[in-house]
Amino acid sequence: MDAYTFVNDAYERYVDGEVPARTTVDVCDLLGGAAVTVDGVVALE
């Protein structure tokens, strides 16, 4: 959760219009020492 503000700032810079829904999970360590993990859902029309 220490990077929550950083991630929100990145969303504001790179996502225009309506921002997508997000999932936030607080864990001790991420696989491979990653700082952030991102889920994505795409709707095709």
C-alpha positions as a LaTeX table, in Angstrom:
\begin{tabular}{lrrr}
\hline
Residue & $x$ (\AA) & $y$ (\AA) & $z$ (\AA) \\
\hline
Met1 & 0.00 & 0.00 & 0.00 \\
Asp2 & 3.05 & 2.25 & 0.17 \\
Ala3 & 2.88 & 2.73 & $-3.63$ \\
Tyr4 & $-0.88$ & 3.41 & $-3.77$ \\
Thr5 & $-0.48$ & 7.16 & $-4.37$ \\
Phe6 & 2.22 & 6.52 & $-7.00$ \\
Val7 & $-0.09$ & 4.13 & $-8.89$ \\
Asn8 & $-3.01$ & 6.60 & $-8.71$ \\
Asp9 & $-0.77$ & 9.32 & $-10.15$ \\
Ala10 & 0.23 & 7.00 & $-13.02$ \\
Tyr11 & $-3.44$ & 6.30 & $-13.77$ \\
Glu12 & $-4.14$ & 10.02 & $-13.98$ \\
Arg13 & $-1.23$ & 10.51 & $-16.43$ \\
Tyr14 & $-1.92$ & 7.58 & $-18.75$ \\
Val15 & $-5.68$ & 6.88 & $-18.60$ \\
Asp16 & $-7.98$ & 9.43 & $-20.22$ \\
Gly17 & $-11.70$ & 9.68 & $-19.53$ \\
Glu18 & $-13.32$ & 7.12 & $-17.29$ \\
Val19 & $-10.77$ & 5.14 & $-15.34$ \\
Pro20 & $-11.21$ & 1.37 & $-15.24$ \\
Ala21 & $-12.14$ & $-0.48$ & $-12.09$ \\
Arg22 & $-9.13$ & $-1.68$ & $-10.12$ \\
Thr23 & $-8.32$ & $-4.33$ & $-7.58$ \\
Thr24 & $-6.06$ & $-3.50$ & $-4.65$ \\
Val25 & $-4.51$ & $-6.25$ & $-2.53$ \\
Asp26 & $-2.01$ & $-5.64$ & 0.27 \\
Val27 & 0.51 & $-8.48$ & 0.58 \\
Cys28 & 3.97 & $-8.86$ & 2.14 \\
Asp29 & 5.82 & $-9.81$ & $-1.06$ \\
Leu30 & 4.96 & $-10.13$ & $-4.75$ \\
Leu31 & 6.28 & $-12.89$ & $-6.98$ \\
Gly32 & 9.75 & $-12.14$ & $-8.30$ \\
Gly33 & 10.15 & $-9.07$ & $-6.08$ \\
Ala34 & 7.73 & $-7.02$ & $-8.20$ \\
Ala35 & 6.67 & $-3.64$ & $-6.79$ \\
Val36 & 3.21 & $-3.66$ & $-8.41$ \\
Thr37 & 0.92 & $-6.16$ & $-10.08$ \\
Val38 & $-1.81$ & $-5.05$ & $-12.49$ \\
Asp39 & $-5.02$ & $-6.87$ & $-13.54$ \\
Gly40 & $-6.79$ & $-5.96$ & $-16.73$ \\
Val41 & $-10.18$ & $-6.66$ & $-18.29$ \\
Val42 & $-10.96$ & $-5.81$ & $-21.91$ \\
Ala43 & $-14.41$ & $-5.51$ & $-23.44$ \\
Leu44 & $-14.54$ & $-6.18$ & $-27.18$ \\
Glu45 & $-17.47$ & $-4.93$ & $-29.19$ \\
\hline
\end{tabular}
